[in-house]
Amino acid sequence: MALSKHGLTRDMTMKYHMEGS
């Protein structure tokens, strides 16, 4: 669960950063 959550968070953050930029 921790790994899955971490992966999802990283993906979301990356996407959010890319979209924000």
C-alpha positions as CSV (number, residue, x, y, z in Angstrom):
1,M,0.0,0.0,0.0
2,A,2.8,2.4,0.9
3,L,4.5,1.8,-2.4
4,S,1.3,2.3,-4.4
5,K,0.4,5.4,-2.5
6,H,3.9,6.8,-2.9
7,G,3.8,6.1,-6.7
8,L,0.4,7.7,-7.1
9,T,1.5,10.8,-5.1
10,R,4.6,11.2,-7.2
11,D,2.7,10.9,-10.4
12,M,0.1,13.4,-9.3
13,T,2.7,15.8,-8.1
14,M,4.7,15.5,-11.3
15,K,1.5,16.0,-13.4
16,Y,0.4,18.9,-11.2
17,H,3.8,20.6,-11.5
18,M,3.8,20.1,-15.3
19,E,0.3,21.4,-15.7
20,G,0.9,24.3,-13.3
21,S,4.0,25.3,-15.2
